[in-house]
Amino acid sequence: MEKKHRAVAAEKQVDALLAKADQLLTTAEKTPDRTSIYENCRAAVRNLLVAYLELQEESTLPIADLAFDHLWEKCVARSPEILPLAANVGLFLNESVSITTEEEAEILLDAANELWDFIFASLPE
């Protein structure tokens, strides 16, 4: 019974993380402020990585408090099939980045959305 309760709690946590990531990505797509685009996309990617680890049954670890790069390393160690998204995640490893063009903003949005697609496809049916 405890295992089932833990699974339900993890599912709720994943749902909450995905909802927050969706909200952050929507905000990033609508804002004209390029700094805000980066910050929102970075926060969304972080939520997506935590959700991914939760999906991989890593909920026993204090993953929400991990540094961004350590979070990514845990995702790769736990499930190497996420590795092709390394370049996408790499765009968000720095706490702040100066975005000077609309093209750079689009690249960030696309990278975050590709990660979203991967994580969403990983959800159990």
C-alpha positions in Angstrom: 0.0 0.0 0.0 2.9 2.4 0.8 4.4 1.9 -2.7 1.0 2.7 -4.3 0.7 5.8 -2.2 4.2 6.9 -3.2 3.4 6.4 -6.9 0.2 8.5 -6.6 2.2 11.3 -4.8 4.9 11.1 -7.5 2.3 11.3 -10.2 0.8 14.4 -8.6 4.3 16.0 -8.3 5.0 15.3 -11.9 1.6 16.8 -12.9 2.4 19.9 -10.9 5.9 20.3 -12.4 4.6 19.9 -15.9 1.8 22.4 -15.3 4.3 24.9 -14.0 6.7 24.3 -16.9 3.8 24.8 -19.3 2.9 28.1 -17.6 6.5 29.3 -17.8 6.9 28.4 -21.4 3.6 30.1 -22.3 4.8 33.2 -20.5 8.2 33.0 -22.3 6.4 32.8 -25.7 4.3 35.8 -25.0 6.8 38.2 -23.4 8.7 40.8 -25.5 11.4 41.0 -22.8 14.3 38.8 -23.9 15.8 38.5 -20.4 12.4 37.2 -19.2 12.3 34.7 -22.1 15.5 33.2 -20.9 14.5 33.1 -17.2 11.1 31.6 -17.9 12.6 29.0 -20.3 15.3 28.1 -17.8 12.8 27.7 -15.0 10.6 25.6 -17.3 13.5 23.3 -18.3 14.5 22.9 -14.6 10.9 21.8 -13.8 10.9 19.4 -16.8 14.2 17.8 -15.6 12.8 17.4 -12.1 9.6 15.9 -13.5 11.7 13.5 -15.7 13.6 12.3 -12.6 10.3 11.8 -10.8 9.1 9.8 -13.7 12.3 7.7 -13.4 11.3 6.9 -9.8 14.0 9.1 -8.3 11.6 10.7 -5.8 13.6 9.4 -2.8 16.3 11.9 -3.5 16.1 15.6 -2.8 16.3 16.4 -6.5 14.4 19.7 -6.4 17.3 21.3 -4.5 20.1 20.2 -6.9 22.1 22.7 -8.9 21.0 22.8 -12.5 24.1 21.0 -13.9 23.8 18.3 -11.2 20.2 17.8 -12.1 21.1 17.3 -15.7 23.8 14.8 -14.8 21.4 12.8 -12.7 18.9 12.7 -15.6 21.6 11.4 -18.0 22.9 8.9 -15.5 19.4 7.6 -14.7 18.2 7.5 -18.3 20.8 8.0 -21.1 18.1 8.3 -23.8 17.8 12.0 -22.8 21.4 12.6 -23.9 20.5 13.8 -27.4 19.0 16.8 -25.7 22.3 17.8 -24.1 22.7 20.8 -26.5 19.2 22.0 -25.7 19.8 21.8 -21.9 23.3 23.3 -22.3 21.7 26.5 -23.4 20.2 26.9 -19.9 23.1 25.9 -17.6 24.1 29.5 -17.0 22.1 31.5 -14.5 21.8 34.5 -16.9 22.4 35.0 -20.6 22.2 38.0 -22.7 19.8 37.5 -25.6 20.4 40.2 -28.2 18.3 39.0 -31.2 14.9 37.6 -31.9 16.6 34.6 -33.5 18.4 33.8 -30.2 15.1 34.0 -28.4 13.5 31.6 -30.8 16.4 29.2 -30.4 15.8 29.2 -26.7 12.1 28.7 -27.0 12.6 25.9 -29.5 15.1 24.1 -27.2 12.9 24.3 -24.2 9.9 23.1 -26.2 11.9 20.1 -27.6 12.7 19.1 -24.1 9.0 19.5 -23.2 8.1 17.2 -26.1 10.6 14.6 -25.0 9.4 14.6 -21.3 5.7 14.6 -22.3 6.4 11.6 -24.6 8.0 9.8 -21.6 4.9 10.0 -19.5 3.3 6.6 -18.8 0.0 6.1 -20.5 
